[in-house]
């Protein structure tokens, strides 16, 4: 993604975002044991474009926070940690190809396009399951997840949710969309 003026933050926007992220980081230390906020900020300072992507995650309701599985102490990955799929990313189909097949009741966009525009990646099944270890998500909503090419080639796409104390992975037509389905993203810094 090429950076444009619209994809940069003012000093005020940057400071406000960092204050929000710092507060969330400090309130949820169980998500990132043995990590320090100054180290995360130092990494963000190397690539200011990542801050813009984080601001998009925040703006659309994702409540991004660093998640650590403890394997890579020098890798910082922000995940959407909102309890339910982000409100600003719902009622969208899976990808551009699915969007183009819709003739009636066309959704506003697709999850894959929105993720690319935001500079983030849609969660894989593995990442979705990892995130559930740190925070219960999608107890009332569902989120599109990355779909293997063989499933997508047949017109399907995968989504996930959390019901009855378990993570469920389902399939649906990629062109479907629902008011309670969106997507979650990840951003490596």
C-alpha positions as CSV (number, residue, x, y, z in Angstrom):
1,X,0.0,0.0,0.0
2,X,1.4,3.4,-0.9
3,X,1.1,6.1,1.7
4,X,-0.8,9.2,0.8
5,X,-1.5,12.3,2.8
6,X,-4.8,10.8,3.8
7,X,-2.9,7.8,5.3
8,X,-0.9,9.8,7.8
9,X,-1.9,11.1,11.2
10,X,-1.5,14.6,12.5
11,X,0.5,15.0,15.7
12,X,-2.8,15.4,17.7
13,X,-4.3,12.3,16.1
14,X,-1.1,10.3,16.8
15,X,-1.0,11.3,20.4
16,X,-4.7,10.6,21.0
17,X,-4.4,7.1,19.4
18,X,-1.2,6.3,21.3
19,X,-2.9,7.3,24.6
20,X,-5.9,5.0,23.8
21,X,-3.6,2.1,22.8
22,X,-1.4,2.6,25.9
23,X,-4.4,2.6,28.2
24,X,-5.8,-0.6,26.6
25,X,-2.3,-2.2,26.8
26,X,-1.9,-1.4,30.5
27,X,-5.5,-2.6,31.3
28,X,-5.0,-5.9,29.6
29,X,-1.4,-7.1,30.6
30,X,-2.5,-10.8,30.5
31,X,-2.6,-10.4,26.7
32,X,1.1,-9.5,26.4
33,X,3.1,-10.7,29.4
34,X,6.7,-9.6,29.4
35,X,6.2,-6.8,26.8
36,X,6.6,-3.2,27.5
37,X,4.7,-0.3,26.1
38,X,7.9,1.8,25.3
39,X,9.2,-1.1,23.2
40,X,5.9,-1.2,21.2
41,X,6.0,2.5,20.6
42,X,9.6,2.4,19.5
43,X,8.6,-0.2,16.9
44,X,5.6,1.9,15.8
45,X,7.9,5.0,15.4
46,X,9.9,3.0,12.8
47,X,6.9,2.8,10.5
48,X,4.3,5.6,11.0
49,X,2.1,4.0,8.4
50,X,1.3,1.3,10.9
51,X,-0.2,3.9,13.2
52,X,-2.6,4.9,10.4
53,X,-3.6,1.3,10.1
54,X,-4.1,1.1,13.8
55,X,-6.2,4.3,13.7
56,X,-8.4,2.6,11.1
57,X,-8.8,-0.5,13.3
58,X,-9.8,1.8,16.2
59,X,-12.1,4.0,14.0
60,X,-14.1,1.0,12.8
61,X,-14.5,-0.4,16.3
62,X,-11.8,-3.1,16.5
63,X,-10.3,-2.0,19.8
64,X,-6.8,-3.2,18.7
65,X,-4.3,-4.5,21.3
66,X,-1.1,-6.4,21.3
67,X,-1.5,-10.1,21.7
68,X,1.5,-12.3,22.5
69,X,1.6,-16.1,22.4
70,X,5.0,-15.9,24.2
71,X,6.9,-17.4,21.3
72,X,8.4,-14.2,19.8
73,X,9.2,-11.5,22.3
74,X,10.4,-9.1,19.6
75,X,7.3,-9.4,17.5
76,X,4.3,-7.2,18.2
77,X,1.0,-8.2,16.6
78,X,-2.1,-6.1,17.2
79,X,-5.4,-7.9,16.9
80,X,-9.0,-6.5,17.0
81,X,-10.0,-7.3,20.6
82,X,-13.5,-5.9,20.6
83,X,-16.0,-8.3,22.2
84,X,-18.1,-8.4,19.0
85,X,-17.0,-8.2,15.4
86,X,-16.2,-4.5,14.7
87,X,-19.3,-2.4,14.0
88,X,-17.7,-0.4,11.3
89,X,-17.0,-3.5,9.3
90,X,-20.3,-5.4,9.2
91,X,-22.8,-6.2,6.5
92,X,-20.0,-7.0,4.0
93,X,-19.4,-10.0,1.8
94,X,-16.1,-11.9,1.7
95,X,-14.2,-10.6,-1.2
96,X,-14.3,-8.6,-4.5
97,X,-15.2,-11.6,-6.6
98,X,-18.2,-12.3,-4.3
99,X,-19.2,-8.6,-4.4
100,X,-19.2,-8.6,-8.2
101,X,-21.6,-11.6,-8.3
102,X,-24.3,-9.8,-6.4
103,X,-27.0,-8.4,-8.6
104,X,-29.6,-7.4,-6.0
105,X,-29.1,-6.1,-2.4
106,X,-25.4,-5.4,-3.0
107,X,-23.4,-4.9,0.2
108,X,-21.3,-1.8,0.7
109,X,-18.1,-3.7,0.3
110,X,-16.1,-6.8,1.0
111,X,-14.0,-7.9,4.0
112,X,-10.8,-8.6,1.9
113,X,-11.0,-5.2,0.2
114,X,-11.6,-3.4,3.5
115,X,-8.7,-5.2,5.2
116,X,-6.4,-4.3,2.3
117,X,-7.5,-0.7,2.3
118,X,-6.8,-0.5,6.0
119,X,-3.4,-2.1,5.6
120,X,-4.2,-5.1,7.8
121,X,-4.7,-8.8,7.3
122,X,-8.0,-10.6,8.0
123,X,-7.5,-13.2,10.7
124,X,-6.7,-16.8,9.8
125,X,-8.4,-19.7,11.6
126,X,-5.2,-20.2,13.6
127,X,-5.1,-16.5,14.6
128,X,-8.8,-16.5,15.5
129,X,-8.3,-19.4,17.8
130,X,-5.2,-17.8,19.3
131,X,-7.1,-14.6,20.0
132,X,-9.9,-16.6,21.8
133,X,-7.2,-17.7,24.4
134,X,-6.9,-14.1,25.5
135,X,-10.4,-12.6,25.1
136,X,-13.8,-14.1,24.4
137,X,-15.0,-12.7,21.1
138,X,-18.0,-13.1,18.9
139,X,-20.5,-14.5,21.4
140,X,-23.3,-12.6,19.5
141,X,-21.7,-11.9,16.2
142,X,-19.4,-13.7,13.7
143,X,-16.3,-12.8,11.7
144,X,-15.1,-13.8,8.3
145,X,-11.7,-15.5,8.4
146,X,-9.2,-16.3,5.7
147,X,-10.5,-19.0,3.5
148,X,-8.4,-21.7,1.7
149,X,-8.3,-21.3,-2.1
150,X,-10.0,-24.7,-2.7
151,X,-13.1,-23.6,-0.7
152,X,-13.1,-20.2,-2.2
153,X,-12.8,-21.6,-5.7
154,X,-16.1,-23.4,-5.1
155,X,-17.9,-20.2,-4.0
156,X,-17.6,-20.6,-0.3
157,X,-15.9,-18.7,2.5
158,X,-15.3,-19.4,6.2
159,X,-16.5,-17.5,9.2
160,X,-16.1,-18.1,13.0
161,X,-17.9,-17.4,16.2
162,X,-18.0,-18.5,19.9
163,X,-21.1,-20.3,21.2
164,X,-21.8,-22.7,24.0
165,X,-18.2,-22.3,25.3
166,X,-16.7,-23.4,22.0
167,X,-15.2,-21.9,18.8
168,X,-17.1,-22.8,15.7
169,X,-15.8,-22.5,12.2
170,X,-18.5,-22.5,9.5
171,X,-19.0,-22.0,5.8
172,X,-21.3,-19.8,3.8
173,X,-21.5,-18.5,0.3
174,X,-18.8,-15.8,-0.1
175,X,-21.4,-13.3,-1.5
176,X,-23.6,-13.6,1.6
177,X,-23.6,-10.8,4.2
178,X,-25.3,-10.2,7.5
179,X,-25.7,-7.3,9.9
180,X,-23.9,-9.3,12.6
181,X,-21.0,-10.5,10.5
182,X,-17.8,-8.5,9.8
183,X,-14.2,-9.4,10.1
184,X,-11.3,-9.0,12.5
185,X,-7.8,-8.0,11.5
186,X,-4.2,-8.3,12.6
187,X,-1.3,-5.9,12.1
188,X,2.4,-6.9,12.7
189,X,4.7,-4.1,13.8
